[in-house]
């Protein structure tokens, strides 16, 4: 009875952990890593992967409790670890981009809308923390004209301190063909 139950749990696990979601996550991770700008957050995919990870963790615990072959359990654990690594890496790449281009992402609605709610909260908290830190350590000691985080001076027309990667703008290279 216990082996039938654990076999059905493993069958459920195999159907739920479809390679398509893991492959989609792998593709999203690669795209995010390779893209110069932050891409749209894959909320439904991340939610499905989180649910699959929870189920996989439960299945590994059940399998260990039911004395399933340790090699089989270790294979399931390895697949679970791989999926967790992909999810963490995907989220880590996104957070690194948010930190790097923090002010630009927050001031541009197009990029702000690409973030999840949690990422938006993270970006705002980072901005608040960085702003208060700079106010306490540097900006308060500067003349009034230079106490902005976003502008080089009070006379600046735009937020010229919000660094935008040059990769986020189009670059055109001329192509010269030589005939021989």
C-alpha positions in Angstrom: 0.0 0.0 0.0 2.8 2.4 0.9 4.7 1.6 -2.3 1.5 2.2 -4.4 0.9 5.5 -2.7 4.5 6.6 -3.1 4.4 5.4 -6.8 1.3 7.5 -7.4 2.9 10.5 -5.7 6.0 10.1 -8.0 3.7 9.8 -11.0 1.9 13.0 -9.9 5.3 14.6 -9.4 6.5 13.7 -12.9 3.3 15.0 -14.6 3.4 18.3 -12.6 7.1 18.9 -13.1 6.7 19.2 -16.8 9.9 19.8 -18.7 8.1 22.7 -20.4 8.0 24.9 -17.3 11.6 24.2 -16.4 12.6 24.8 -20.0 10.6 28.0 -20.0 12.3 29.1 -16.8 15.7 28.3 -18.3 14.8 30.3 -21.4 13.6 33.3 -19.3 16.8 33.1 -17.2 19.0 33.1 -20.4 17.0 35.9 -22.0 17.3 38.0 -18.8 21.0 37.4 -18.5 21.7 38.2 -22.1 19.3 41.2 -22.4 20.9 44.6 -21.8 17.6 45.9 -20.2 15.3 44.4 -17.7 12.6 42.2 -19.3 9.0 41.7 -18.3 8.7 39.6 -15.2 7.4 36.1 -15.8 4.9 36.1 -13.0 2.7 33.1 -14.0 5.8 31.0 -14.8 7.5 31.9 -11.5 4.3 31.1 -9.6 4.0 27.7 -11.3 7.6 26.9 -10.6 7.2 27.8 -6.9 4.2 25.4 -6.6 6.2 22.7 -8.4 9.1 23.2 -6.0 6.8 22.9 -3.0 5.3 19.7 -4.3 8.7 18.3 -5.2 9.9 19.0 -1.7 6.9 17.1 -0.2 7.5 14.2 -2.6 11.1 13.9 -1.6 10.1 13.9 2.1 7.4 11.3 1.5 9.8 9.1 -0.6 12.4 9.2 2.2 9.8 8.3 4.8 8.5 5.4 2.7 12.0 4.0 2.2 12.1 4.4 -1.5 15.3 3.6 -3.3 17.9 6.2 -2.1 19.2 6.6 -5.6 15.8 7.5 -6.9 15.2 9.9 -4.1 18.6 11.5 -4.8 17.7 11.9 -8.5 14.5 13.7 -7.5 16.4 15.8 -5.0 18.9 16.7 -7.8 16.1 17.8 -10.1 14.6 19.8 -7.4 17.9 21.5 -6.6 18.4 22.3 -10.3 15.0 23.9 -10.5 15.6 26.0 -7.4 19.0 27.1 -8.8 17.3 28.3 -12.0 14.6 30.2 -10.1 17.1 31.8 -7.8 19.4 32.7 -10.7 16.6 34.3 -12.6 15.5 36.4 -9.7 19.1 37.3 -8.8 19.9 38.6 -12.3 16.8 40.7 -12.2 17.7 42.2 -8.8 21.2 42.9 -10.0 19.8 44.9 -13.0 17.4 46.8 -10.7 20.3 47.7 -8.3 22.6 48.8 -11.2 20.0 51.0 -12.9 17.9 51.8 -9.8 17.0 55.4 -10.4 16.5 55.0 -14.1 14.2 52.0 -13.6 12.1 53.9 -11.0 11.7 57.1 -13.0 10.8 55.3 -16.3 7.2 53.9 -16.3 8.1 51.5 -19.1 10.7 49.7 -17.0 8.9 50.1 -13.7 5.9 48.2 -15.2 8.2 45.3 -16.1 8.9 44.6 -12.4 6.9 42.4 -10.1 5.3 44.0 -7.1 8.0 42.6 -4.8 10.7 44.0 -7.2 9.1 47.4 -7.2 9.0 47.4 -3.3 12.7 46.3 -3.3 13.6 49.1 -5.7 11.8 51.7 -3.6 13.4 50.5 -0.4 16.8 50.5 -2.0 16.2 54.1 -3.2 15.1 55.2 0.3 18.1 53.5 1.9 20.6 54.8 -0.5 19.1 58.3 -0.3 19.1 58.4 3.5 22.7 57.0 3.5 23.9 59.6 1.0 22.1 62.4 2.8 23.7 61.5 6.1 27.2 60.9 4.8 27.8 63.2 1.8 24.9 65.4 0.5 24.3 67.2 3.8 28.0 68.4 3.7 27.7 69.8 0.2 26.3 73.2 -0.8 22.6 73.4 -1.4 23.0 73.5 -5.2 24.5 70.0 -5.1 22.4 68.1 -2.6 20.3 66.1 -5.0 20.7 62.4 -5.6 19.3 62.6 -9.1 20.8 65.9 -10.5 24.4 67.0 -10.7 23.3 70.5 -9.6 20.1 72.4 -9.0 20.5 74.0 -12.5 20.3 70.6 -14.2 17.1 70.3 -16.3 16.9 66.5 -16.1 17.9 63.7 -13.8 21.4 63.4 -15.2 22.6 61.3 -12.3 20.1 58.5 -13.0 22.5 56.3 -14.9 21.2 54.6 -18.0 23.2 51.9 -19.6 24.4 52.8 -23.1 23.3 49.3 -24.1 19.7 50.3 -23.5 19.9 52.6 -26.5 20.3 51.7 -30.1 23.8 51.7 -31.6 24.3 51.7 -35.3 27.6 50.7 -36.8 28.4 51.5 -40.4 29.3 48.5 -42.6 32.1 49.1 -45.1 32.6 46.5 -47.8 35.8 46.4 -49.6 36.0 44.9 -53.0 39.1 43.0 -53.9 
